[in-house]
Amino acid sequence: MTPASLVFLPPQALANLKQGYLGFTGWDGLDDPFLENRRIYQPEQLVEPMSDQEFADALEQHYQAMDANMKNMVSWAYYLEQAQKNRVNVEAQLQKAQKPAPSLLPQKKHYASVCCLRLFQGLQSDLIWQLHGLQHQGFCVALDTQHGFFQDASYAKQPQMFKPVVYEDGRPPAPSRTEPFPAWFQRGQNWRFEQEWRLVRPKNAADKEGLLFKMPKGLIQGIYLGMHVPKAMVQTLRQLVAMDLNFRRVPVYHMGVSQEYLRLVPMDITER
């Protein structure tokens, strides 16, 4: 699977880009209701009464799990007889024990220690530009995702993870040693069109305040301007790649619309 490589940025991120920094996003910046879980709907489940056989089978499992000394004092027949006398309460307890445990929802305390860089595909998708390109008023950079900036297991001696987002409607599993931050890498199936990848790092690995990370030279492979960016920004970027040695040979494109298809088209405006 080829990783997504486009990072969408607001116009104000241009100042950091000039200095060679990329801004990552924290928990709050994702604005994901399934991470925040502010209002949780827990529907009441109708519980069907147990049949006599189901009641006896469930009760016997409970009996067999008892201490051996207790079983020597109370026979199975007597245990069942006494439970039948208080069946309503005993059955309720048995059914409660059989209910599956509720899924463990993400805890902010656990996830607040890390941040992520979000990368997308769909350069020619107007929907991607509307959602992540500030309705065509932002810009995006294409990055070399085969670089060690992404592929290394650590950054600044801190672990990092670069993985695709999984699109499933079920809640993600609880964190584990092999999957410490599962909720960062799962979204509902309705977001599948984004084909997103995420680079996750500890916040304390940032090179500069504001979750800014220094980019190595050669990481940027292209800069794409939204259709509605100001003319001044277009000129600024063209001059940047023409004069700044850190951006030499980085092509600049201005997005437009195709004359034949309902898709966007990048037009090369690099100064040569």
Secondary structure, DSSP 8 states (H G I E B T S, - for coil): -----EEEE-GGGHHHHHTTEEE-B-TGGG--HHHH--S------------HHHHHHHHHHHHHTS-HHHHHHS-HHHHHHHHHHTHHHHHHHHHHHHS--------HHHHTTEEEEEEB--TT-HHHHHHHTTTTTSEEEEE-TTSHHHHSSEETTEE-EEEE-EE-SS------SS-S-GGGGEE-GGGGGG--EEEEEEGGG-SBTTTEEE--TT-EEEEEE-TT--HHHHHHHHHHHHH-GGGTT--EEEEEE-SSSSSEEEEE----
